[in-house]
Amino acid sequence: METILIMPCLDMKEGRVVKGVHFVDLRDAGDPVEHAVFYEKEGADELAMLDIAATLENRKTRLEWIKNVSSAIHIPLTVGGGISSLKDIELILSAGAQKISMNSAAVKQPELIREASNTFGRERITIAIDVRRNSAMPSGFEVVIAGGTQPVGKDAVLWAKQCEELGAGTLLPTSIDGDGTQEGYDLDLLKAISSAVSLPVVASGGAGKLEHFYEAVVRGGAKILLAASVFHFRKIKIQEVKDYLRRKGLKVKERESV
């Protein structure tokens, strides 16, 4: 039985953690360093930090944000936002991240995935796939880039398979339809992607109660459970998730408090 990991996500804008619904109507959710330290103490296995405005503002991820957060924690940190070259990846890893997450640039330059994997190692390369339902696509899911604003006419499942072939180490599909709703992960999306690839798939977009985390694993095939709203606003504690999954027969990572 594989160990299921819990990954809180810090969506960043102007130096603060923010959270919205369907990628819009953002509200302030606190200080990133305070959240990061809190989540590590709570038992988070990994942490994601996504500079959600970087691509839209045509700039790179703020390296000082990465340094501030990475220096305060010991768990692995995945950073995304505005990454479009090997140099960008090098700078982010040098700032303290263990992994990077690409989305828009990977869609526009698929060979960048292969180059990044060959240069830095597959295990460091996560490809984020933002998705909307679209019945015109073979799988019913379409890839969207630029912070959820630009559909690209690419089928999400076919793109996931291509990412694996190019050397991605992890896939992070997010349902824009479910983002921030707390109504549950898009299990159809998760299952479609997890059954098409052999890579670890991160569940993202819509967690609202304990059952949603369990369903993402047993029905969606996810290996990593990402959530933001329920953790940021203290609706659910990370240890509650782990205890619940353990009671349901799943294996979760044991961590001592930091």
N, C-alpha and C positions, 0 to 999 in steps of 0.2 A: 504494500500500500504506500502510495506516494504521500509525502508530507505537504499539507496545504499551508500556504503562507498568507499572512495578512499585511496589506500595504496601504496605509493611509496616503492620501494625495493632497499636496499643497498646490492649489492653483494660484499663481502669483500675478499680481498687477500692481505697479507703482510701489513695490516693496512690501506689500501686504498680501496675506492670504485672502482670497475672495471666493465666493461660491454663488452660482446662479442656477437657473433652470433652463434646460435646452440651450446652454452656452450663452444665455443672455440674462438681463436683469440681475447683474452682479451685486452682491452686498459684501461688506467687510466681514471677514471671519477671523481676524486676529493677526498676531505677530508670528512669522514663520519659525523663528528660533524657539519661541516658547512652545509652539505646537510640536515641533520636532522633538524637543527634550521630553515633553509630556508623553508623546506617543512611544518613545523608546522605553520610558519607565513603565508604560502600560503593557509592554510586551509586543510591540510591532516588530515584524521580522524584517521588513524593508520599508523604505520611504520613497515616494515619488514627489518631484517638484517640477511643475510645468509652468513655464513663462508663457501664459496664454495669449499675451498681446504681442509677443516678439515678431511673429511672422506678419501679422496685420500692420504693425508699425515699421516693418522692413528694417528690423535691427536684430542684433544678436542677444542671446540670453545674458542677463546681468551677472557677471562673474562674482561680484561681491556678495550677491544673495547666496550663491553656492558655497562660497568660502565661509560665510557666517553660519549657515546651517550645518555643513559637513564637519566643521570644527567643533560643533556642540554635541555630535552624536557618534555612535560607533557602528550602527547598523548600515547596510548598503543603501546608497542614495542613487536613484535614477533621475536624471535631469533631462528635460525636453523644452523645446521652444526656440525657433530661429536657427536651428542647426542646418547648415547647408554645405559644409565642406569638411575635409579631414582635419584642417586646422582648427575649425570650431570644436570638433570632438576632442582634439588634443588639449585645447585650452580648458574645456569643461572637466575633463578627467584630471588635469593638473590642478584644478581649483578644488578638487576633493570628491568629485562624483565617482562612483564605481561603474555606473552604466549610463548610457545616453539613450534618449528616445527621439526618433525622427518620425515626421509625418509628411508634411507638404514637400520637403526637399526630396524625400525618397520617392514620392509619386512622380515628381518632375524629373528626377535623375536616378532611375532604378539602379544603375551601376554603382552609385555611391554606396549602396548597401554592401555590395561585394567588396568594394575597396575598403570600406570601414571594417568589415569582418576580417579581411585578410590582414589589415594593419593593426587592429586593436584586439582581435579575438571575437569570435561569435558570441561568447557569453556576455560581452559588454554592449551588444547592439540590440535594442528593443525597437520594433517598428510599431508606432501607434497608428491605428486605423479608425478614423472617425467615420461613422456610418449613419445613413438615413435609410429607412425603408423605401424601396422603389420597385414596384411590380414589373417595371420594364427590364430590370436586371435579371439574369439567369437565376441567381440565388434569392432575388427579392431584396437585396441590400446593395446600396451604392456608396462608394467612397466619396467623402467630402473633405476638402482641405481648407487652409486659411482660416483656422479657428471656427470651422463649421459653416463657413459662408459660401463655399464654392464647390458645388457638385462637379465631378470630373468624368462622369459617364463610364466609370470603371467598376466592375463587379467586385464586391468586397471579398468573396471567397476565392475567386480566381487570383486576386491581388495577394491574399494571404499565402496562397500556395507559391506564388512567384517570389514573395519575400523569403520564404523558407529556402527555395532553390538558390537565391542570391546570397544567402549566408546570415540571415537574421537569427538571433538566438532566442528571442521572446517576441510574442505578438500581444499587442494591447488594443483590442477593439473596444471602442466606446460607442454606445448607442446614444446619438444626439436626441432621439425621441424620448429616451428614458432618463437622460442626464438631469440630476437634481430633483427628480420627481419623487424619489423614495418609494416608488411603486414596484420595484423589483428590476433585476437585470433582464435584458432581452435574451431569454433563454434560447430562442430560435437562432439568433445571431451567434451566440456562444457555441451552440451545438454545431451549427453549420461550419464554423471555422475550426473548432477543436477537432472535429471528425475528419477534416480535410488535410490537417498537418500533424506532424509529430512533435512540434515545438510546444513549450509551456504557453498556455493562453491565460491572459489576465482578464478577469471579469471586471468591467467598469461601466458605470452609468446606471443609477437607479436603486441602489441598496437602501432599504428603509426599515427592515426588521430582520430578526435573526434567521427566519426561514429563508430569506432571500439568499443569504450566504451559502446555506446548505444546498439549495436548489441549483445555484451556480456551479457547484461541484458535481453533484450526482446527475443533474439533468443537462447542464451546460458543458461539462467537461473541463471546467476551469481548474487551474492549479494554483493561481495566485488571486486573492480577493482584494480588489481595490475599492475604497470608499472614501468619501469626503464629508458630505453634509452630516451624516449620522455621527461621525466622529468629531468634527469641528464644533458642532453645537451640542455635543455630549448627550446625544439621544441614546447611543449604544456605546459601551466600553469595549475595547479590544479584547480584554480578558473574557467578557461575556460571550463574544463571538467564539473564542477558542474553547471555552467550557461547553458551549452549546454544540459545536461541531464534534467535540470529543464524546459527548454523551450520545450523539447520533452515530458514533462508530467511525468517525474519520480521524486521521492522524494529523495532529498539528504540532508545530515546533514548540518545544519547551524552552523557555528563556528565563534566566534569573533576572530579577529587577536590577536596574543599573543604578 
